[in-house]
Amino acid sequence: MAAPATGKNDPKTIFGWCMYDWANSAYITTVAVALLPAYFARVVVGPEGVTIGGTTYSATSLWGFTVSTAAIVAFLFAPVLGSIADFSSAKKRFLLSFAYTGSLFTLLLYFCHSGDVYKTLFFFLLAQVGFISANVFYDAFLPQISTDDQIDWVSGKGYSYGYVGGGLQFAIALGLVAGHETLGISQGLAVRIAIVMAGLWWAGFTLFTARYLYEAPSAESLPDRYHGWPTPVAYAAIGVSRILRTMRRVGQFRHLLLFLIAFMLYNDGIQTVVSMAAIYAIEELGLSTTTVMLTLLIIQAIATPGALLFGRLAGSIGTKRAVMVTLVLWSAVVIYAYFIHTATEFLVLGGAVGFVLGGSQALSRSFYGSTIPEQASAEFYGFYTVFSKFSAIWGPFVFAVIRQLTGSARLSIVSLMVFFIAGLILLYFVDERKAREAKLAGAF
């Protein structure tokens, strides 16, 4: 069927958009979640930890603090950059710039060896900032490329592309690491080669996004008062002014704001499970790198149909109710994680995480996208990222602090249930109909 005049639901545009999820999922799955945390804990830091200022920190604590720091950086800059991108129609340029910055620092992780604690954390920090920031502009395309009746499905499709692409690359990495002796190389070298492969995958498949993702040119011109200003300064001033304008008005829309607060809470739990799962398995459960990688591969495989299934469920019972179902399941997941000890139990945990992960993330993104103005989508997804990454600051931080104080990560993992329950309670009071009516009424 021919694409409508607005360009929405155009197959090529949606394909180009989905392919970025295919591309960047190699980084988040293979590098940030699976290989690098384990490599950092076992090779770079070691079981003795690192002494800083007279205090010894475990790899788990250092990792949690670094994940939080990357979230803080995104928290500070995402809204302003988003408003600049909306004004100048630069979402695609920002997306590509941050994507290639992140992939570059992923490649540089190859040069990190035993004892290179600060270098590893620095390269990971910049790669993570690139990943987070690029996703602001990637998400901002969603309401512009899909109609309200298709947005849940398109969002789920993007995540399903990511799980398939990330899972495929991860399977290659798993084969490389598991078969390192056959190849005549050390496991550490195999891990570093796999990290490079993920960086190349990220950079290479992003070319499909560069080729097929369409962004209409800006209909706005630089206001007269900014003429004569250096272009970067003028754009920064416009970005700040638009943010201040939106902040003055967004508080009028209670249901959108309430959803963001609920999302901030429950997403805190989700992001912490994702970012700390591998290092929890390595340090707390004493599992092998191969077991952890196999579990993460199971997550990828199950998350693909999970994202699509919850997209269909949202069509039947509503997006909000479908998200609430996932939060009940997330609470059960972290309770189960508290009690596990064996590799088999961790594999079962991975299956449960995979089932709810795609649905909770895809539906949250599409619900928000259906309630914001298209002409300011990057700006509003900048706010979405602020709430997302502000939440991602506290979860890993609390996880790290509890681990540091108690010497065990079991209480850390079960404490995440508080975030899911609090988010569930607030989400109950969000009215889907009123949230969408505010947008249709031209409230923004």
N, C-alpha and C positions, 0 to 999 in steps of 0.2 A: 504494500500500500504506500502511496506517495506520502512524503512527509508533509505535514500541515505548514501553512505559511509562517507560523511562529517558529518552526524548526523543532517543535517539541515532539517527542516520541520518534524521532528520526533514527532509524537503525544504525546508520554509520556513526552518528554522533554518540549514541549510547554505547556502541562498541568501543569507540575511542576512549570514552569515559571509563568503561569497565576495565579496559586494558591497563589503566594505571593501577587499579587494585591488583590485577594480575602481576604487575611489575614490582610494586613496592612490598607486596606480601612476602617476597623472598627475603627482604631485609628483616621485617618484624618477626617472621617465623624462624628462619635459620640463624640469624645473627642475634637480634635483641632478646629473643625468648629461649632459644635452644642452645646454640653452641657457645656464644660469647660468655654468658653467665657461668656456665660450667668450666670453660677454659680459664676465665678470670679467677674462679674459686680454686681450681686445682693446680693451675700452672703459674699464673701471674702472681697471685697472692699466696696460696698454699694454706695448709691447715693452721699454721701458727698465727695467721692474721698480720695486720700491719699496725705498728705503734706510731701514733701521731700525737705529739704534745703530751707524752706520758701515758696515753690511753691506747689500749690495743683494740682495734676494730676488726671484726670478721669481714670476709668477702661479702656476706649477705648484707651487712650494715652499709658498707661502702657502696654497694650496688643500689640499694634502696635510696640512699642520699643522692646519688647521681641521677637516677630516674626522676627524682623530685626536682632537682635543679633544672633539668631539661624542660620539665613542665612549667617551672617558674618563668623561664625565658619566653616560652610560647605565650604564657599568660600575660606578659608585659607588652608584647608586640603584635599579637594576632589581630586585635580589633582595629588598630590604626592601619595596619597593612591591608586589612580587608576593606576598609572604607576607601583607601586609595585605589585599590583594585577595582572597586565598583565604579568610582568616578572616571577612571581612565581606561576601563575595559582591559585590565591587565591581569585578570585572574590566571589566564593560561601562562603568561610570562612568569608570574610569581611561582606558579606550580612547577614549571620546568626548572626555574632557577634553584629553588629549594631542593627539588628532586635530585638534580645533578650535584649539588653541594653535598647532600647526604650520601649519595653513592660514592663520591670521591673519598670522603672520610671513612666510609666502610672499607674501601680498598686499602686505605692506609693502615687499617687494623692488622693487616698481614705482617707488619713490621714490629708488632708487639710480642715480647718474649717474657720469660720468667723474670720477675722483679720490676717490670715496666708498669708499675701500678698507675702512676700519674699520667703517663702517656696513653695507656689504654683507656682510662676514664675520660681523658680529654678528647680523644678521637671518637669514642662512643658518644660523648655528650654532644658533639657537633653533628654526628650522623643522626642522632635522635632528634635534635632540634630541626634538622633538615626534613626528616620524616614527618614530624608533627606539623611543621609549618606548611609543607606542601599539601597536606591533607585538608588544611583550612580552605584552600582554593579549590581543591578537588571536590570537597563536599558542597561548596557554594554553587557548583554547576547543577546540582541535583534538581532544584525547583525550576531551573531554566530549560532543562532538557526533557522534562516529563510533566504530564498533566496530573492533576490531583488524584484521578482515579487509577493512575499507573505508578504513582510515586513510591508506594510500598514495594511493588514488584520490582521496579528499576533499582531501588536501593538494595533490595535483597539480591538482585542479579549481580550488582557490583561486588557485594561481599562473596557471592558464590564464585565469581571469577577469581577473586583473591584467594579463596581457599583452594581452588583447583591449581592455580598457578603457583602459589606459595607451597602447596603440598607436593607438586611435581618437582620443583627445585629442591625442596627439602628431602624428598626421597633420593635424589641424586647425591645430596650431601650426606645422607645417612649411609648410602652404599659406599661412599668414599671413606668415611670415618670408620665404619665397621670393617671394611676390607683393607685397612691401611697396611697390615702386615703382608698381605698378598702383593700389594703394590710396592713393598720395600721401603715404606716411609714411616716415620713416627706418627703417633696419633695427634700430637701437637701440630705437626706440619699439615696433616690431613685436615684438621680443623681450620687452620689459617687459609689453606687453599679453598675450602668450602666457603669461608667468609668472603674471599675474593670473588668466587663464582656468584654469590648472592648479590654482591655489589654490581657486577657486570650484568646480571639478570635485571636488576632494578633499572640501570641506565639503559640497557638495550631495548627492553620492552616499552619503556616510556616513549620511545620513538613512535609507537603506534598512536599514543595519545597526542603527541605533537602533530601527527599527520591528520588524524580524523576528528579530534575534538574541536568543535567550532565555537567561537565566541564572537558575537556581534560587536561591531565597532561602537565606541562611546558616542552617545547622543549629547553629551555635555561638553561645554567649552570652559576654558579657564576664566573665572570671573575677572572683571576689569581690575579689581583691587590687587590682584596678584600679578598683573603684567609688569614685567621688568624684574621680577623675583627669579632667582635661580630655580630651575624646574624642580629639583628634588625638594627644595625648601617649600616651594608653593604647594606641591603635592602633600608634603607632610603637614602643612598648616591646614589644608583642606581636610585631610584625614582626621586630624584632631578635632576640628570644628564639627565634622559630621558625627563623630563619636559622642561629643558633648550633646549635640542635638538629640541623638537617639537615646542617650542615657536619660535625658529629661522627659522623654515621651514613653520609653518602654515600661516604666513603672505603672502607667495607666492600664496596662493590659495584664491583669492579674493572672489569668490562666497560662499565658505564655511564660511569665516570670516564675510562676509556681512550678511549671514543668521543668524549667531550667534548674531550679533548686533541687527538685526531686532527682533529676538526671545527674546533677553534681554529686549527690550522695550515693546513688546506686552505681553510677559509673566508677566511683572511687573503688568500690569493691571489685568490679569487673577488671579494671586496669591493674589492680594490685595482684589479683590472681594470675593474670596473663604475664605480668612482668616478673613475678617472684616464683612462679611454679617450678621452673627448672632448678633454680638455686635451692629451693625448699627440698626438692627431691635429692639433690646432690649432697647437701650438708646435713639435713635433718634425717632423711630416710636412708642415706648411704647408697643410693642406687647408682648404677653405671651410666655413663654418658649414652651408651647405645640404648638402654632402657628408656631414658628420658627422651631421646630422639624418636624412638618408636612410638612412644605415647603421644608426642606432639604431632606425629604423622597421622595417628588415629584421630586426633582433634581436627586436623585439617580435613580429613576424609568425611567425618561425620558432620562437621560444620557446614559443608556445602549443601547437602539436602536440608539441614536444619534451618539455614537462612531462608530457603525457598518455602519450606513447610510453614514457618511462622509468618511469612509473607501471605500465604494463603489463609492461615488462621486469622490474621488481622482483617482480611476481607470478609470473614464470617462473623467475628465477634467484636471487631473494632480494634484499632491500633493500640489504644491504651490498655484494654483488657489483655491483649496478647502480650504486651510488655510486662504486665503484672504477673502473668503466668510464669514468665521467665524468671522474675525476681524470687518467686516462691521456690523455683527449682534451684536458683543460685544459692539460696540459704541452705538448702539440703546438701548442695555440693560441698560447701565449706565445712559443714558439720561432719560429713563423711571424711573429708580430708584430715580432720583432726585425729581420727581414729586409725588411719591406715598405717601399715608398716612394710608391706611387701610390694614387690614389683607388679604382681598381678593386680593388687588393689589399686596401685597407681595407674595401671592401664585402664581399669574400670573408671577411675576418676577422670581420665582423659576423655573417655567416651561421653561421660555426662557433661563435661565442660564443652566439648565440641557441639553437642546437641543444642545447648542454650546460648552459646556465644554469638553465633551469627544472627539469631533472631533478635536478641536484646539490642545488639548494636545497630543492625539494619533498620529496625522499626523505630528506634529512638531518633535516628537521623532523618527518616522519612516523615515522622510525626512533626518534628521541628520544621522541616522544609515545607510542609503543607500549611504552616501558620505564619510564614514570614513573607515580606514583599520581595518579588523577584528582582526589582531594580536595585535592591540593597542586599542581595543574598550573601555576597562575600563579607560585608560588614556584619551581618547578623550571624553568619557562621563563624566570624571572628569571635563574637560573644559566645557562641556555642562552644568554641574551642577554649575560651577563657574558663567557662564553667567546667568543661571537660578536663582541662589540664590543671585547673585549680584543684579539682577533686583528686587528680592524679598526683598532686603534691603530697596530700595528707595520707593517703593509703600506704604507699611505700614507706613514708616517713614513720608512721605509727608502727607498721610491720617491723621496720629496722629498730626502732626504739624498744619495742617489746622483746624482740630477739636479743638485743644488747643487754637489757635488764634481767631477763629470765634465763638466758643461755639456751633457750629452746624456741623454735619457730612455730610450735603447735598452737600455743595461745595466740600467736600473731595471726595465723590463718583462720582460726575460728572467730576471732574478733571482727573479721570482715562482715559477719552476719549482721552486725549493727547497721552497717551502711545499706545493706539490702532491705532490711526491715524499715528503716527510716525513709528511704526512697519510696518504698511501696506505699507507706501511709500517706505521704504527700501526693504521690501520683493519683491516689484514690480520689482526691479532691479536685483534680484537674478536669475541666469540662471540655471535651474535644470539640463539641459543637460551638461553644462560645469562643474558644480559641481561634477557630477557623472563621467565625463570623467577623471577628475583629479585623482580620485581613481583608475579607470581602467588602467590608464597610469602608475601606480606605483609611483605616485607623492610623496607618503609618504614613 
